[in-house]
Amino acid sequence: MNLCIKKVKATPAILLIVLFLFLTGCGTAVDEETVEEDTEQVQPEKPSEPEKNTEDSTPEKPVEEKAENKPEEPKQNQAEQPAAKETKPAKKPTETGGTTAHIPVELVKTIDGDTIKVLYNGQEENVRYLLIDTPETNHPRLGKQPFGDQAKERNRELVNSGELSIEFDIGGRTDKYGRLLAYVYVDGKSVQETLLREGLARVGYVYPPSTRHLTPFEAAEAEAKAKKIGIWSIEDYATDSGFDTEASGQQSAAASAPASSGGSSSGGGGTSGTKYDGDPNAQSGTTTEWFKNCTELRTKYPDGVPAGHPAYQSKMDRDKDNYACE
């Protein structure tokens, strides 16, 4: 009863109710109330909800692990890509892979000093010599140039003197005309280098990366220059851009002047009746009045001369409009 009274003191406002409950079984009711009060005090102390949040975060880890595992698929795709790239270079026919192999070929004919026709892979192919240039023998615009025939004849001798082979460089195998670009050998000896050393070719058409033998070629050219043989015997004839037919004409005029039977033209220096061997019109006999250049021609014909005129020379008609020195 004392215990029951202590509990009642805690709630004086309901004293009468407690007495009534005591008479009807206070012990049981009070115990139930105390249990309810105790449970209400314990409930705020539960930190279970934040713990549940931490527990809820744990399932997110496997999700992150799955996200980390997802990039594995593109990794497999990247591994497959190099295999595809390796096959691409093999499909490019103009790449040689840096090979220095000499490929045996069969000669069909010699075209000029720096071009031949060969049988390669079962087909006839024109081969343009890499890194050199020789004078023309029958060019539609330039005609026949000094030392063109000599270069062609020497080239013919060389390529017919032994086993013929070609070597590609690391650049393209063909030019815009469909000709093979190669180094040419006879019994392992370079035809290009021989033509350069004998003064029948110049180093030209240097297009990297196809420059494997440029250094020895330049050395061979320097030899011929020092000796002033072949194309180097004519001053200013061989240039970095080709062959200056006008320069070769001036030297030819000087050489033929003493033997000329014609008198000098009124312009000073022109030789009437002298035929210029390097000009197509002179070969056909149409040029009967010769001047070494336009400056000299204009002293007599200030407005130039048309094609068919006795003084017309194609070398002076640089724009090819059938009118020289206009």
Beta strands, then each sheet from edge to edge (+ up, - down):
strand 1: 103-104
strand 2: 106-112
strand 3: 115-120
strand 4: 123-129
strand 5: 132-133
strand 6: 164-167
strand 7: 180-186
strand 8: 189-190
strand 9: 202-203
strand 10: 238-239
strand 11: 242-243
strand 12: 271-272
strand 13: 289-290
strand 14: 305-306
strand 15: 323-324
sheet 1: 1+ 6- 7+ 4+ 3- 2+
sheet 2: 1+ 6- 7+ 8-
sheet 3: 5+ 9-
sheet 4: 10+ 11-
sheet 5: 12+ 13-
sheet 6: 14+ 15-
end
